[in-house]
Amino acid sequence: MVLLMRVALTGATGFTGRFVSSALEQAGATPVALQVDLRDRDAVVAAVDALEFDRVIHLAGHAFVDARDWQAFYTVNQLGTLNLLDAVAQKRPGARCILASSAQVYGPKAEGLIAESAPTNPVNHYAISKRAMELGADLWRDQLDIVVTRPFNYTGIGQDTQYLIPKIVDHFRRKADVIELGNTWVRRDFGDVRSVAEAYCGLALADDVPPVVNIATGAVSSIGDLLEQLHAISGHRLEVQVNPAFVRKGDVEVLGGDATLLRAALPTWQPRAISDTLTWMYEAGDNGSPVIA
């Protein structure tokens, strides 16, 4: 029963983890923080062995590190995850493990609403480490119920202003005259961290879920759309200046996630509209830890 279920959660104190903990509690489950250096195999085994849990949601990982320290992506995102899976398989064989991968595994040339069956083409160390994690995790599928999630862009209260949407919201809140952006015409899938958290929770607790699933809204908005919505919310209008440093050459016009599998697995799940997310963020004025999709 969900009411008795204990869910071990890595990254519990991070941007996403705080909302996942709340979603689990609202669903009647008990989140149990698993805090350990994933690179230390013996420490992972000891931490997992000391914890009582039924299922696992693995959010912890390296998103941004010094470019000269690219090895950290692999030691944490890939090897750290495999250390965790090995320990869980010993402690709780057959347990469901939700792994946070990334939509970045599809690569920069992906276009349209991308389904899980699309080819992968990761082109940076972060994305490659996530794809390597996915492939390595397959070796534990005979011992664990592994679900690989590929979240697309999402945002919310607590995300740092170095990220696009918090940056834009912050400019409107400060009534700034000018904002520097890149391509404002590109259309992307922008999710809400609360909806993403509810998806993670649902995938952990549902009876039957797919082995690989996008976490996406299935809808896209342009940066220009976001600017207009924030103008309506705030009553303030910004001048947009294109900074060549922010322009990505060869940017595809439309890139989002096909949410068909997610909706089939979680029929009652509904993503929040981006307008609701922008209003929530604008009115709260809180910024904190970053996240990467």
C-alpha positions as semicolon CSV with decimal commas, in nm:
position;residue;x (nm);y (nm);z (nm)
1;M;0,000;0,000;0,000
2;V;0,113;0,354;-0,076
3;L;0,035;0,458;0,282
4;L;0,306;0,223;0,410
5;M;0,559;0,283;0,136
6;R;0,898;0,429;0,219
7;V;1,082;0,588;-0,073
8;A;1,458;0,645;-0,049
9;L;1,546;0,974;-0,214
10;T;1,888;1,096;-0,324
11;G;1,921;1,469;-0,384
12;A;1,645;1,522;-0,128
13;T;1,760;1,871;-0,032
14;G;1,813;1,993;-0,389
15;F;1,584;2,208;-0,603
16;T;1,382;1,914;-0,735
17;G;1,420;1,691;-0,432
18;R;1,240;1,928;-0,196
19;F;0,932;1,920;-0,419
20;V;0,953;1,542;-0,468
21;S;0,960;1,495;-0,090
22;S;0,648;1,707;-0,060
23;A;0,472;1,518;-0,342
24;L;0,549;1,184;-0,179
25;E;0,411;1,302;0,155
26;Q;0,094;1,429;-0,012
27;A;0,055;1,088;-0,178
28;G;0,075;0,915;0,159
29;A;0,428;0,778;0,117
30;T;0,727;0,849;0,340
31;P;1,035;1,006;0,178
32;V;1,361;0,893;0,335
33;A;1,669;1,100;0,249
34;L;1,968;0,898;0,131
35;Q;2,270;1,125;0,174
36;V;2,605;0,972;0,081
37;D;2,904;1,031;-0,145
38;L;2,802;0,818;-0,441
39;R;3,165;0,788;-0,551
40;D;3,250;0,591;-0,236
41;R;3,124;0,240;-0,300
42;D;3,170;0,118;0,057
43;A;2,994;0,425;0,196
44;V;2,703;0,374;-0,044
45;V;2,666;0,009;0,060
46;A;2,668;0,108;0,427
47;A;2,419;0,394;0,381
48;V;2,177;0,181;0,181
49;D;2,209;-0,110;0,423
50;A;2,123;0,119;0,716
51;L;1,806;0,247;0,549
52;E;1,464;0,086;0,536
53;F;1,286;0,157;0,208
54;D;1,059;0,004;-0,054
55;R;1,151;0,208;-0,361
56;V;1,416;0,457;-0,473
57;I;1,408;0,790;-0,656
58;H;1,762;0,887;-0,759
59;L;1,792;1,260;-0,831
60;A;2,145;1,337;-0,712
61;G;2,409;1,411;-0,973
62;H;2,653;1,658;-1,120
63;A;2,498;1,918;-1,351
64;F;2,757;2,195;-1,365
65;V;3,123;2,156;-1,279
66;D;3,443;2,323;-1,391
67;A;3,506;2,230;-1,755
68;R;3,853;2,114;-1,655
69;D;3,693;1,867;-1,414
70;W;3,488;1,675;-1,668
71;Q;3,569;1,348;-1,491
72;A;3,325;1,445;-1,215
73;F;3,032;1,395;-1,452
74;Y;3,125;1,029;-1,493
75;T;3,235;0,952;-1,138
76;V;2,904;1,080;-0,999
77;N;2,642;1,049;-1,274
78;Q;2,757;0,717;-1,415
79;L;2,972;0,529;-1,163
80;G;2,795;0,676;-0,862
81;T;2,460;0,558;-0,994
82;L;2,596;0,209;-1,059
83;N;2,732;0,200;-0,702
84;L;2,383;0,287;-0,582
85;L;2,208;0,025;-0,795
86;D;2,449;-0,246;-0,683
87;A;2,389;-0,159;-0,318
88;V;2,010;-0,147;-0,362
89;A;2,013;-0,482;-0,544
90;Q;2,186;-0,637;-0,242
91;K;1,959;-0,471;0,015
92;R;1,623;-0,475;-0,163
93;P;1,627;-0,701;-0,473
94;G;1,340;-0,627;-0,708
95;A;1,288;-0,271;-0,580
96;R;1,180;-0,006;-0,826
97;C;1,450;0,253;-0,888
98;I;1,357;0,578;-1,064
99;L;1,668;0,726;-1,226
100;A;1,685;1,090;-1,334
101;S;1,856;1,100;-1,671
102;S;1,808;1,396;-1,909
103;A;1,644;1,495;-2,236
104;Q;1,990;1,613;-2,336
105;V;2,069;1,252;-2,433
106;Y;1,866;1,310;-2,752
107;G;2,126;1,560;-2,872
108;P;2,122;1,911;-3,024
109;K;1,976;1,807;-3,360
110;A;1,659;1,659;-3,211
111;E;1,351;1,847;-3,330
112;G;0,976;1,849;-3,274
113;L;0,812;1,655;-2,992
114;I;1,065;1,384;-2,916
115;A;0,949;1,035;-2,820
116;E;1,149;0,788;-2,612
117;S;1,212;0,579;-2,924
118;A;1,411;0,863;-3,087
119;P;1,783;0,797;-3,136
120;T;2,021;0,934;-2,874
121;N;2,313;1,159;-2,967
122;P;2,466;1,319;-2,654
123;V;2,738;1,572;-2,738
124;N;2,867;1,707;-2,404
125;H;3,011;1,540;-2,095
126;Y;2,695;1,591;-1,893
127;A;2,470;1,431;-2,155
128;I;2,719;1,153;-2,230
129;S;2,747;1,070;-1,860
130;K;2,369;1,045;-1,836
131;R;2,347;0,818;-2,140
132;A;2,631;0,608;-1,999
133;M;2,434;0,586;-1,675
134;E;2,131;0,459;-1,868
135;L;2,334;0,192;-2,047
136;G;2,509;0,081;-1,731
137;A;2,182;0,062;-1,542
138;D;2,053;-0,190;-1,797
139;L;2,292;-0,444;-1,645
140;W;2,085;-0,436;-1,322
141;R;1,744;-0,476;-1,488
142;D;1,737;-0,846;-1,403
143;Q;1,775;-0,756;-1,033
144;L;1,580;-0,430;-1,004
145;D;1,273;-0,262;-1,153
146;I;1,459;0,025;-1,320
147;V;1,275;0,325;-1,468
148;V;1,487;0,577;-1,658
149;T;1,329;0,923;-1,677
150;R;1,431;1,188;-1,930
151;P;1,306;1,525;-1,801
152;F;1,288;1,820;-2,038
153;N;1,336;2,181;-1,926
154;Y;1,155;2,275;-1,607
155;T;1,163;2,563;-1,366
156;G;1,010;2,706;-1,051
157;I;1,075;2,878;-0,721
158;G;1,425;2,801;-0,601
159;Q;1,595;2,785;-0,940
160;D;1,896;3,014;-0,981
161;T;1,882;3,322;-1,204
162;Q;2,164;3,186;-1,418
163;Y;1,888;2,983;-1,582
164;L;1,672;3,136;-1,851
165;I;1,324;3,161;-1,699
166;P;1,433;3,270;-1,349
167;K;1,655;3,529;-1,521
168;I;1,361;3,666;-1,718
169;V;1,130;3,664;-1,415
170;D;1,393;3,843;-1,208
171;H;1,427;4,117;-1,471
172;F;1,052;4,178;-1,467
173;R;1,039;4,177;-1,089
174;R;1,318;4,436;-1,073
175;K;1,146;4,644;-1,343
176;A;1,468;4,635;-1,546
177;D;1,465;4,835;-1,867
178;V;1,667;4,592;-2,079
179;I;1,734;4,219;-2,091
180;E;1,995;4,042;-2,302
181;L;1,880;3,717;-2,459
182;G;1,963;3,488;-2,749
183;N;1,710;3,344;-2,993
184;T;1,366;3,447;-2,869
185;W;1,181;3,269;-3,151
186;V;1,274;2,915;-3,046
187;R;0,988;2,713;-2,898
188;R;1,065;2,481;-2,608
189;D;0,890;2,253;-2,359
190;F;0,890;2,437;-2,024
191;G;0,767;2,236;-1,729
192;D;0,690;2,325;-1,369
193;V;0,902;2,166;-1,095
194;R;0,585;2,087;-0,897
195;S;0,443;1,888;-1,189
196;V;0,779;1,718;-1,244
197;A;0,788;1,621;-0,877
198;E;0,437;1,477;-0,902
199;A;0,548;1,275;-1,206
200;Y;0,847;1,132;-1,018
201;C;0,618;1,045;-0,727
202;G;0,361;0,884;-0,955
203;L;0,621;0,677;-1,138
204;A;0,761;0,555;-0,807
205;L;0,422;0,450;-0,668
206;A;0,226;0,333;-0,974
207;D;0,174;-0,037;-1,037
208;D;0,313;-0,051;-1,391
209;V;0,536;0,203;-1,564
210;P;0,755;0,197;-1,879
211;P;1,131;0,132;-1,850
212;V;1,215;0,466;-2,019
213;V;0,985;0,767;-2,000
214;N;1,003;1,136;-2,083
215;I;0,894;1,387;-1,820
216;A;0,754;1,664;-2,036
217;T;0,441;1,871;-2,092
218;G;0,402;1,785;-2,460
219;A;0,353;2,156;-2,538
220;V;0,596;2,427;-2,646
221;S;0,623;2,803;-2,599
222;S;0,862;3,057;-2,748
223;I;1,076;3,290;-2,539
224;G;0,872;3,570;-2,691
225;D;0,556;3,406;-2,554
226;L;0,707;3,402;-2,205
227;L;0,800;3,769;-2,230
228;E;0,445;3,863;-2,330
229;Q;0,293;3,658;-2,048
230;L;0,522;3,822;-1,792
231;H;0,433;4,163;-1,935
232;A;0,068;4,079;-1,872
233;I;0,144;3,952;-1,520
234;S;0,366;4,244;-1,415
235;G;0,241;4,536;-1,625
236;H;0,605;4,604;-1,711
237;R;0,764;4,583;-2,055
238;L;1,130;4,511;-2,124
239;E;1,348;4,602;-2,418
240;V;1,507;4,283;-2,551
241;Q;1,861;4,308;-2,682
242;V;2,011;4,011;-2,862
243;N;2,349;3,919;-2,720
244;P;2,549;3,724;-2,982
245;A;2,712;3,526;-2,699
246;F;2,370;3,384;-2,611
247;V;2,274;3,290;-2,968
248;R;2,306;2,922;-3,049
249;K;2,387;2,869;-3,414
250;G;2,170;2,611;-3,585
251;D;1,906;2,623;-3,312
252;V;1,602;2,415;-3,404
253;E;1,272;2,601;-3,397
254;V;1,068;2,347;-3,201
255;L;1,199;2,108;-2,937
256;G;0,982;1,943;-2,678
257;G;0,895;1,610;-2,524
258;D;0,630;1,363;-2,631
259;A;0,444;1,290;-2,307
260;T;0,229;1,004;-2,440
261;L;0,397;0,731;-2,235
262;L;0,394;0,940;-1,919
263;R;0,024;1,019;-1,953
264;A;-0,056;0,652;-2,018
265;A;0,134;0,547;-1,706
266;L;-0,016;0,826;-1,493
267;P;-0,366;0,897;-1,631
268;T;-0,450;1,154;-1,364
269;W;-0,125;1,351;-1,400
270;Q;-0,161;1,697;-1,549
271;P;0,125;1,943;-1,608
272;R;0,071;2,301;-1,497
273;A;0,043;2,569;-1,763
274;I;0,354;2,782;-1,805
275;S;0,145;3,091;-1,731
276;D;0,068;2,948;-1,385
277;T;0,437;2,877;-1,330
278;L;0,539;3,230;-1,429
279;T;0,278;3,384;-1,199
280;W;0,392;3,163;-0,910
281;M;0,756;3,258;-0,962
282;Y;0,688;3,630;-1,014
283;E;0,474;3,662;-0,703
284;A;0,709;3,458;-0,481
285;G;1,041;3,620;-0,564
286;D;1,248;3,330;-0,429
287;N;1,563;3,193;-0,591
288;G;1,791;2,912;-0,482
289;S;1,958;2,598;-0,614
290;P;1,988;2,528;-0,986
291;V;1,865;2,234;-1,192
292;I;1,946;2,106;-1,539
293;A;1,707;1,906;-1,752
